[in-house]
Amino acid sequence: MPYFKHSVFTQSNSVAFDHIYTPGTITPISGIYRCTVCGFEVVSTAGHPLPPEHSCARHSGNWRCREGAVRWQLVSAPIHTNN
């Protein structure tokens, strides 16, 4: 789960948080994605691929999911507003 200091999060019922993605899938929504197998979290930007299955050198050179096939799920997404 992402760290936070001030409780500024808003709960969402969006189905965007229900989808599970395989490594390399183009990120549909910018945000924090968690590996549903081991819990490792990454930030991924819309239009870019989600991290590969065996390693994620862009985020942590030491990470390897040793618990099964990596699957990514959106856990936190920004709310974009126009002021």
WOSUL-V998317 format. One record per run of one state. SS is the DSSP state (h for helix, s for strand, l for the rest). FROM is the first residue (numbers start at 0). TO is the last residue. Records with the same first field share a line. If there is no record, write none. Layout:
BEGIN
SS: FROM-TO  FROM-TO
END
This chain:
BEGIN
l: 0-13  17-18  22-24  26-29  35-39  44-47  49-54  56-58  60-69  77-82
h: 14-16
s: 19-21  25-25  30-34  40-43  48-48  55-55  59-59  70-76
END
